[in-house]
Amino acid sequence: MDSPVLDVEVSNYGEQGLLGITSIENEVYLFFTEAFHDGGRALENRVYKYTWNGNELVQPILLKRIPGFEREYVGGELVSDLDGTVYAVTGENYKIGLLQNHLKDESYRHFSQTGSSDEKASRTISHSLTYALSCVKISFYHYTTNSFGWQSVQPDLSNNPLELNLFNILGNLDSCARQFYYENFSDGHWKDTSSIIQI
C-alpha cells in the first residue's frame, strides 16, 4: 500500500490510543480513544464500524461511546463470535463497584497513586472540582502534549496556541463536564466499565 488505509485522531497518553480491532468479512471495527487532533484531550473511548473497499476503510459509523477519561485501565479488546456479534472489553477506569462484587453502597473510586490500604479515601469532590477547572482551562488550547502529564504539576501551556475552532472547544468542555459527572455522581453501577459489552 502506498498510503495508510485510515487516519484517525487519537489521544495517546498512557494506555490510550488504538485499543482494539476486529473484522467480519469487509466490515472492520475499531476501538480507540478519540480526540479532535492527535495528542489532544481524550473525548472518550469509541467503537466505530468501517467498510473495507479494497484500498481503504470508509463509511465510519459510531456504534458505541464508552467512558474513557483515564490514561490507564481503559480495556480495549475487540472480538467477534461465529455469529458475527462483536464484543468489547472495557477497563475499570479506576471504578470499583458492582462488577467487582462490591455492594452499591460500598462502591468507590480509586487512583493508582493512592496507597492500597487507603484507596477509599483517595479523592474528594473538591479535588475533582480542581481537576475539572484545569480541564476547562486547557480546553481553550490546541496542544499536542499531555496537558495533565504524569507529574503532579501541569506543564506550562503558554507555548501552545489558543484553540480557534469553536466546535473543538465545546467538545473539550463537554468532555470535562462528563468526566466530572462520571467521577462524582455515578451511582455505583458504572455501566460499561470492567465488563464485556456487546456492540
C-alpha positions as a printed NumPy array, in Angstrom:
array([[  0.   ,   0.   ,   0.   ],
       [  1.252,   3.462,  -0.895],
       [ -0.803,   5.261,   1.737],
       [ -2.462,   4.444,   5.069],
       [ -5.868,   2.784,   4.866],
       [ -7.181,   5.12 ,   7.588],
       [ -6.005,   8.05 ,   9.696],
       [ -7.926,   8.791,  12.894],
       [ -7.281,  11.42 ,  15.548],
       [ -6.474,   9.86 ,  18.909],
       [ -5.384,  10.805,  22.386],
       [ -2.248,   8.793,  23.011],
       [ -1.303,   9.058,  26.679],
       [ -0.7  ,   6.085,  28.909],
       [ -2.832,   3.25 ,  27.561],
       [ -4.98 ,   5.465,  25.321],
       [ -4.877,   5.307,  21.523],
       [ -5.926,   2.446,  19.254],
       [ -7.296,  -0.058,  21.759],
       [ -8.807,  -2.854,  19.689],
       [ -9.578,  -4.064,  16.187],
       [-11.575,  -6.922,  14.697],
       [-13.236,  -7.658,  11.366],
       [-16.149,  -9.582,   9.933],
       [-15.818, -10.031,   6.171],
       [-15.422,  -6.491,   4.77 ],
       [-16.558,  -4.744,   7.961],
       [-13.756,  -3.557,  10.254],
       [-14.381,  -2.489,  13.856],
       [-12.002,  -0.117,  15.639],
       [-11.963,   0.742,  19.336],
       [ -9.915,   3.878,  20.092],
       [ -9.591,   6.942,  22.318],
       [-10.86 ,   9.705,  20.058],
       [ -9.573,  13.295,  20.162],
       [-10.057,  16.307,  17.907],
       [ -6.41 ,  16.002,  16.862],
       [ -3.58 ,  13.57 ,  17.546],
       [ -2.283,  14.076,  21.056],
       [ -5.286,  16.171,  22.073],
       [ -7.615,  15.805,  25.038],
       [ -9.451,  12.485,  25.121],
       [-13.101,  12.884,  24.188],
       [-13.904,   9.29 ,  25.168],
       [-13.312,   5.735,  24.007],
       [-15.417,   4.916,  20.962],
       [-16.142,   1.918,  18.757],
       [-16.606,   2.58 ,  15.036],
       [-17.536,   0.286,  12.177],
       [-15.852,   0.872,   8.8  ],
       [-16.257,  -0.751,   5.409],
       [-13.161,  -2.061,   3.624],
       [-13.385,  -1.14 ,  -0.074],
       [-10.195,  -2.884,  -1.112],
       [ -7.983,   0.167,  -0.656],
       [ -9.091,   1.957,   2.491],
       [-11.558,   1.989,   5.364],
       [-14.589,   4.147,   4.536],
       [-18.115,   4.946,   5.779],
       [-17.432,   5.262,   9.526],
       [-20.41 ,   4.54 ,  11.777],
       [-20.168,   5.316,  15.503],
       [-21.533,   2.269,  17.337],
       [-20.632,   2.79 ,  20.982],
       [-19.366,   5.506,  23.315],
       [-17.549,   4.209,  26.393],
       [-16.265,   6.312,  29.305],
       [-12.538,   6.681,  28.867],
       [-11.268,   9.662,  30.806],
       [ -8.361,   7.874,  32.449],
       [ -4.956,   7.143,  30.951],
       [ -4.935,   3.64 ,  32.418],
       [ -7.277,   0.685,  32.844],
       [ -9.088,   1.512,  29.613],
       [ -9.51 ,  -2.036,  28.288],
       [ -9.75 ,  -2.321,  24.552],
       [-10.01 ,  -5.88 ,  23.317],
       [-12.457,  -6.345,  20.44 ],
       [-13.568,  -9.835,  19.416],
       [-16.281, -11.312,  17.242],
       [-18.026, -14.66 ,  17.548],
       [-19.055, -17.107,  14.841],
       [-22.457, -15.43 ,  14.535],
       [-20.874, -12.06 ,  13.732],
       [-21.561, -10.424,  17.078],
       [-18.833,  -8.019,  18.214],
       [-17.826,  -7.646,  21.862],
       [-15.582,  -5.087,  23.552],
       [-13.705,  -5.486,  26.807],
       [-13.79 ,  -2.243,  28.767],
       [-11.45 ,  -1.186,  31.503],
       [-12.486,  -0.337,  35.029],
       [-11.345,   3.313,  34.751],
       [-10.497,   3.33 ,  38.466],
       [-14.1  ,   2.471,  39.381],
       [-14.665,  -0.317,  41.889],
       [-18.32 ,  -1.271,  42.076],
       [-20.92 ,  -3.947,  41.424],
       [-18.934,  -5.521,  38.609],
       [-16.096,  -6.222,  41.043],
       [-18.573,  -7.723,  43.542],
       [-18.764,  -4.651,  45.777],
       [-22.187,  -3.634,  47.028],
       [-23.555,  -0.404,  45.614],
       [-23.084,   1.479,  48.898],
       [-19.527,   0.127,  49.142],
       [-18.542,   1.196,  45.643],
       [-15.716,   3.656,  45.348],
       [-13.24 ,   5.262,  43.014],
       [ -9.538,   4.534,  43.398],
       [ -6.391,   6.049,  41.968],
       [ -3.075,   4.333,  41.34 ],
       [ -1.111,   6.931,  43.298],
       [ -3.142,   6.169,  46.43 ],
       [ -1.817,   3.513,  48.761],
       [ -3.795,   0.288,  48.627],
       [ -4.531,   0.453,  52.36 ],
       [ -6.311,   3.779,  51.959],
       [ -7.82 ,   3.607,  48.469],
       [-11.343,   4.544,  49.511],
       [-10.171,   7.936,  50.8  ],
       [ -8.441,   8.708,  47.513],
       [-10.01 ,  11.99 ,  46.398],
       [-12.778,  14.314,  47.47 ],
       [-15.183,  16.257,  45.277],
       [-13.042,  19.377,  45.808],
       [-10.088,  17.558,  44.231],
       [-12.33 ,  16.642,  41.294],
       [-13.517,  20.237,  41.014],
       [ -9.917,  21.488,  40.902],
       [ -9.174,  18.929,  38.194],
       [-12.311,  19.948,  36.269],
       [-11.297,  23.616,  36.374],
       [ -7.878,  22.672,  34.999],
       [ -9.662,  20.677,  32.319],
       [-11.736,  23.725,  31.388],
       [ -8.58 ,  25.848,  31.181],
       [ -6.815,  23.516,  28.759],
       [ -9.957,  23.207,  26.619],
       [ -9.1  ,  26.575,  25.091],
       [ -5.64 ,  25.49 ,  23.895],
       [ -4.579,  23.471,  20.877],
       [ -1.903,  21.181,  22.222],
       [ -0.131,  18.026,  21.178],
       [  1.482,  17.228,  24.503],
       [ -0.177,  15.696,  27.508],
       [ -1.677,  18.644,  29.31 ],
       [ -2.088,  16.716,  32.542],
       [  1.07 ,  14.665,  32.285],
       [  2.309,  12.034,  34.672],
       [  3.696,  14.651,  37.019],
       [  1.957,  16.441,  39.864],
       [  2.36 ,  19.878,  38.256],
       [  0.853,  20.571,  34.851],
       [  3.24 ,  21.811,  32.161],
       [  3.121,  25.43 ,  31.025],
       [  0.522,  25.767,  28.258],
       [  1.564,  29.28 ,  27.249],
       [  3.701,  27.897,  24.416],
       [  0.68 ,  26.243,  22.829],
       [ -1.592,  28.287,  20.56 ],
       [ -5.164,  29.042,  21.51 ],
       [ -7.763,  26.687,  20.058],
       [ -9.639,  28.651,  17.396],
       [-12.191,  26.017,  16.417],
       [-15.369,  26.614,  18.447],
       [-16.575,  23.025,  17.958],
       [-13.3  ,  21.663,  19.376],
       [-13.613,  23.95 ,  22.402],
       [-17.225,  22.911,  23.012],
       [-16.323,  19.242,  22.616],
       [-13.48 ,  19.604,  25.098],
       [-15.738,  21.38 ,  27.608],
       [-18.376,  18.666,  27.178],
       [-15.713,  16.062,  27.885],
       [-14.693,  17.941,  31.068],
       [-18.312,  18.072,  32.279],
       [-18.922,  14.379,  31.554],
       [-15.729,  13.421,  33.368],
       [-16.702,  15.458,  36.443],
       [-20.157,  13.842,  36.49 ],
       [-18.696,  10.378,  35.94 ],
       [-16.248,  10.79 ,  38.822],
       [-18.638,  12.259,  41.379],
       [-22.234,  11.354,  40.628],
       [-22.143,   7.809,  39.247],
       [-24.486,   5.593,  41.218],
       [-22.123,   2.67 ,  41.717],
       [-23.223,   0.686,  38.671],
       [-20.774,   2.474,  36.376],
       [-22.239,   0.984,  33.249],
       [-19.77 ,  -0.164,  30.622],
       [-16.75 ,  -0.294,  32.925],
       [-14.945,  -3.514,  33.822],
       [-17.164,  -5.552,  31.595],
       [-17.569,  -7.293,  28.296],
       [-20.223,  -5.496,  26.297],
       [-21.974,  -6.402,  23.088],
       [-21.517,  -3.788,  20.395]])
